[in-house]
Amino acid sequence: MRSFQLAGINPGQFESLFDCSDAELHARNIRRVRADADFGFPCRVCLEDARVGDELLLLSFQHQPAAGPYRATGPIYVRKGARFKVMPAGQVPPYVSRRQMSLRAYAADDLMVAAEVVEGSEVAAHLTLMFADPNIRYVHLHNARRGCFSCAALPLWNQET
């Protein structure tokens, strides 16, 4: 049986941006923000919601770099000092389980072959079902309401079966 694993985005590409002035960021279409709530500022590196007062960057990120019709960019938050996180197999982080999510499954040719909109509490079950199809190479999770890229899910072979 195939399980899955969620992974954040590598923070290395963002770290130097926090040293830029607000004017420099603005020229690059990036905004520095402070979280004013403990919900609503999900960091795509550490897979957690930022806490009140945390500094973040809001920027456009190419989450689907494949050359083809599904190539895509979208807004993401990155928290200052965030550490790259990979979730344990079969688990979703709380910031996913508390939101309605869009799951977009892609084949090896980077074409979308399945999609579902589910409550966050149902994400793990739906990912398990999606990865039962051997043609699905990866799944992108998006926040369903605003459409922002959340994280990627990759298939894993469950060692217990």
Secondary structure as the mmCIF struct_conf table of DSSP 4:
data_model
#
loop_
_struct_conf.conf_type_id
_struct_conf.id
_struct_conf.beg_label_comp_id
_struct_conf.beg_label_asym_id
_struct_conf.beg_label_seq_id
_struct_conf.end_label_comp_id
_struct_conf.end_label_asym_id
_struct_conf.end_label_seq_id
STRN STRN1 ARG A 2 ALA A 7
HELX_RH_3T_P HELX_RH_3T_P1 PRO A 11 GLN A 13
TURN_TY1_P TURN_TY1_P1 PHE A 14 PHE A 14
HELX_RH_3T_P HELX_RH_3T_P2 GLU A 15 ASP A 19
BEND BEND1 CYS A 20 CYS A 20
HELX_RH_AL_P HELX_RH_AL_P1 ASP A 22 ALA A 27
TURN_TY1_P TURN_TY1_P2 ARG A 28 ASN A 29
STRN STRN2 ARG A 31 ARG A 34
BEND BEND2 ASP A 36 GLY A 40
STRN STRN3 PRO A 42 CYS A 43
TURN_TY1_P TURN_TY1_P3 ARG A 44 LEU A 47
STRN STRN4 GLU A 48 ASP A 49
HELX_LH_PP_P HELX_LH_PP_P1 ALA A 50 ARG A 51
TURN_TY1_P TURN_TY1_P4 VAL A 52 GLY A 53
STRN STRN5 GLU A 55 GLN A 64
BEND BEND3 ALA A 67 GLY A 68
TURN_TY1_P TURN_TY1_P5 PRO A 69 TYR A 70
STRN STRN6 ALA A 72 ARG A 79
TURN_TY1_P TURN_TY1_P6 LYS A 80 GLY A 81
STRN STRN7 VAL A 86 VAL A 86
HELX_LH_PP_P HELX_LH_PP_P2 MET A 87 PRO A 88
TURN_TY1_P TURN_TY1_P7 ALA A 89 GLY A 90
HELX_RH_AL_P HELX_RH_AL_P2 PRO A 94 SER A 97
TURN_TY1_P TURN_TY1_P8 ARG A 98 ARG A 98
BEND BEND4 ARG A 99 ARG A 99
STRN STRN8 GLN A 100 TYR A 106
TURN_TY1_P TURN_TY1_P9 ALA A 108 ASP A 109
BEND BEND5 ASP A 110 ASP A 110
STRN STRN9 MET A 112 GLU A 119
HELX_RH_3T_P HELX_RH_3T_P3 GLY A 120 GLU A 122
HELX_RH_AL_P HELX_RH_AL_P3 VAL A 123 MET A 130
TURN_TY1_P TURN_TY1_P10 PHE A 131 ALA A 132
BEND BEND6 ASP A 133 ASP A 133
TURN_TY1_P TURN_TY1_P11 PRO A 134 ASN A 135
STRN STRN10 TYR A 138 ASN A 143
TURN_TY1_P TURN_TY1_P12 ALA A 144 ARG A 146
STRN STRN11 PHE A 149 TRP A 157
TURN_TY1_P TURN_TY1_P13 GLN A 159 GLU A 160
#
